[in-house]
């Protein structure tokens, strides 16, 4: 089968060698005895692992060359810290470290300024998930992470969302085959800021009386614009449960605002 040449940071991905488990073990033994060439071979033989991780970020606007180099930094850290005596597959150990480097780069490179406290929660959230992956444990739920960090579920979700890239005002958000509705079409005019103040204050009070999870779901659905399925995956519940919570929250608001 013909292999297509794709270059990232000057590396021809079609020619990347994949090491066997036996080759990996032998190279780690040589490296730990001071063989610098063995370390280089370990890096070259695991570049496809970096590429496989970057696939989940290929829809983003970041330069893939930059992400590849950052992923290689994570790979080097994994190689330098890997311990053969733990009897864990190298890929199991390396994937969370590579992911962590890429996510930290995306977080710190974000053009939107995020508060230090929110960044700290985001970093700790990623660390908890990485530790679970290294130990082959199931990824903790948002509630479990919030409980471990002693913060609210809303803070964990907000911190996680802060790692995401900003969206263009000209991003299309709806198209039924006719005129496309763009994000800027949904942004309020500054002239409306002074209007309906009483209604807005009443709405804020009503939302404040909702349960934390209901507030979070309304924020995710109508402010951030996520689907019920996306929220369900974040909260580790079913889409039907999200739908019920959303309808219940809206019903409570309507009742309060009558």
C-alpha positions in Angstrom: 0.0 0.0 0.0 1.4 3.4 -0.9 2.1 5.8 1.9 1.4 9.5 1.5 4.1 11.9 2.5 2.9 14.4 5.2 5.4 16.6 6.8 5.1 18.2 10.3 8.0 20.3 11.6 10.1 18.8 8.7 9.3 15.2 9.8 8.1 12.9 7.0 5.3 11.0 8.8 5.3 8.2 6.2 8.8 7.2 7.2 8.4 7.1 11.0 9.5 3.8 12.5 7.3 2.1 15.0 9.2 0.1 17.7 8.2 -3.3 19.0 7.8 -3.9 22.8 11.1 -5.8 22.8 12.9 -3.0 21.0 11.5 -0.5 23.4 12.7 -2.5 26.4 16.2 -2.9 25.0 16.5 0.8 24.1 15.4 1.9 27.6 18.0 -0.4 29.1 20.7 1.1 26.9 19.6 4.6 27.6 19.7 4.1 31.3 23.3 3.0 30.9 24.1 6.3 29.3 23.6 5.5 25.6 22.4 8.8 24.1 21.7 7.2 20.7 19.2 4.9 22.4 17.3 8.0 23.6 17.2 9.4 20.1 15.9 6.1 18.8 13.1 6.0 21.4 12.0 9.5 20.4 12.0 8.7 16.7 10.2 5.4 17.3 7.4 7.1 19.3 6.6 10.1 17.1 3.5 8.3 15.8 2.2 8.2 19.3 2.5 12.0 19.4 0.7 12.3 16.0 -2.1 10.0 17.2 -2.8 12.3 20.1 -2.7 15.4 18.0 -5.5 14.0 15.8 -8.0 15.1 18.5 -6.9 18.7 18.1 -6.8 18.8 14.2 -10.1 20.8 14.0 -8.6 23.7 16.0 -6.9 26.7 14.4 -3.5 26.3 16.1 -0.5 25.6 14.0 0.0 21.8 14.0 3.8 22.2 13.7 3.7 24.0 17.1 1.5 21.4 18.7 3.7 18.6 17.3 6.8 20.2 18.9 5.0 20.7 22.2 3.8 17.0 22.1 7.5 16.0 21.5 8.4 17.9 24.7 5.9 15.7 26.6 7.3 12.6 24.9 10.8 13.5 26.0 9.6 14.0 29.6 7.9 10.6 29.5 11.0 8.9 28.1 13.3 10.5 30.7 11.0 9.6 33.6 9.8 6.1 32.5 10.6 3.3 34.9 10.7 -0.2 33.5 10.3 -1.8 36.9 6.7 -0.6 37.1 5.7 -3.0 34.4 3.4 -0.5 32.7 3.3 -0.1 28.9 5.2 3.0 27.8 2.3 4.3 25.8 0.0 4.1 28.9 2.5 6.3 30.8 3.4 8.7 27.9 -0.1 9.6 26.6 -1.2 11.6 29.7 2.1 13.4 29.8 2.0 14.3 26.1 -1.7 15.4 26.4 -0.8 17.5 29.5 1.9 19.4 27.6 -0.4 20.1 24.6 -3.3 21.2 26.9 -1.1 23.4 29.0 0.2 25.0 25.8 -3.3 25.6 24.5 -4.3 27.0 27.9 -1.4 29.4 28.2 -1.5 30.4 24.5 -5.1 31.4 24.7 -5.7 35.0 23.6 -8.4 35.4 26.2 -7.1 36.4 29.6 -8.3 34.0 32.3 -8.0 34.7 36.0 -5.1 32.9 37.9 -7.6 31.1 40.2 -9.5 29.7 37.2 -6.3 28.6 35.5 -5.3 26.9 38.7 -8.6 24.9 38.8 -8.2 24.0 35.1 -4.6 22.8 35.7 -5.6 20.7 38.7 -8.6 19.3 36.8 -6.3 18.1 34.0 -3.8 16.7 36.5 -6.5 14.6 38.2 -7.6 13.3 34.8 -4.1 12.5 33.8 -3.4 10.6 37.1 -6.5 8.6 36.5 -5.4 7.7 33.0 -1.9 6.7 34.2 -3.4 4.4 36.8 -5.9 3.0 34.2 -8.8 4.2 36.3 -12.1 5.5 34.9 -12.1 9.3 34.3 -13.6 11.0 37.3 -16.9 12.9 36.9 -17.2 16.7 37.2 -18.8 16.3 40.6 -15.9 14.1 41.9 -13.3 16.6 40.6 -15.2 19.5 42.2 -15.4 17.5 45.5 -11.7 16.7 45.4 -10.7 20.4 44.7 -13.3 21.7 47.2 -14.9 24.0 44.6 -18.3 24.1 42.9 -19.2 22.1 39.8 -19.8 25.4 38.0 -16.2 26.5 38.7 -14.8 23.2 37.3 -16.9 23.5 34.1 -15.9 27.2 33.7 -12.3 26.4 34.3 -12.4 23.6 31.7 -14.2 25.9 29.2 -11.5 28.6 29.7 -9.0 26.3 27.9 -11.0 26.4 24.7 -10.2 28.7 21.9 -12.4 31.8 21.4 -15.1 31.7 18.6 -15.2 34.2 15.8 -18.2 36.6 15.8 -18.8 35.4 12.2 -19.1 31.8 13.2 -22.3 30.4 11.6 -24.6 29.0 14.4 -27.7 28.1 12.4 -28.6 27.3 8.8 -31.9 25.7 7.7 -31.1 26.0 4.0 -32.0 29.7 3.9 -30.2 32.6 5.4 -27.4 31.8 7.7 -27.5 33.1 11.3 -24.1 34.2 12.6 -23.0 34.6 16.2 -22.9 38.4 15.9 -26.6 38.3 15.0 -27.3 37.2 18.6 -25.2 39.8 20.3 -27.2 42.5 22.0 -26.9 46.2 21.0 -25.3 48.5 23.6 -28.4 50.7 23.2 -30.5 48.1 24.9 -28.3 48.0 28.1 -30.4 50.5 30.0 -33.7 48.9 29.1 -35.8 46.4 31.0 -33.5 46.6 34.1 -36.3 45.4 36.4 -36.8 42.3 34.2 -33.1 41.5 34.2 -32.8 41.9 37.9 -35.8 39.7 38.5 -34.4 37.1 36.2 -31.0 37.1 38.0 -32.8 36.6 41.3 -34.9 33.8 39.9 -31.8 32.1 38.5 -30.0 32.5 41.8 -32.8 30.4 43.4 -32.2 27.5 41.2 -30.1 24.5 42.2 -26.4 24.8 41.2 -26.7 22.0 38.6 -29.7 23.7 37.0 -27.8 27.0 36.8 -24.9 25.3 35.3 -27.0 23.5 32.6 -28.8 26.7 31.6 -25.4 28.5 31.4 -24.0 25.8 29.3 -27.0 25.6 27.0 -27.9 29.2 26.4 -24.8 31.2 27.2 -22.0 28.9 25.9 -24.3 27.2 23.4 -23.5 23.5 24.1 -25.9 20.7 23.1 -27.6 18.5 25.6 -25.4 15.6 24.6 -22.2 17.6 25.2 -23.4 18.5 28.7 -24.5 15.0 29.4 -20.9 13.7 28.6 -19.4 16.4 30.8 -21.6 15.6 33.8 -21.6 11.8 33.1 -25.4 11.6 33.0 -27.8 10.7 30.2 -29.1 13.2 27.6 -32.6 12.5 28.9 -31.6 13.7 32.4 -30.1 16.9 31.0 -33.3 17.5 29.1 -35.4 17.0 32.2 -33.2 19.2 34.3 -33.3 21.9 31.7 -37.1 21.8 31.3 -37.5 21.8 35.1 -35.2 24.9 35.5 -37.1 26.8 32.8 -40.4 25.9 34.3 -39.2 27.2 37.7 -38.1 30.5 36.1 -41.5 30.9 34.4 -43.3 30.3 37.6 -41.1 32.8 39.5 -41.4 35.5 36.9 -45.2 35.3 36.5 
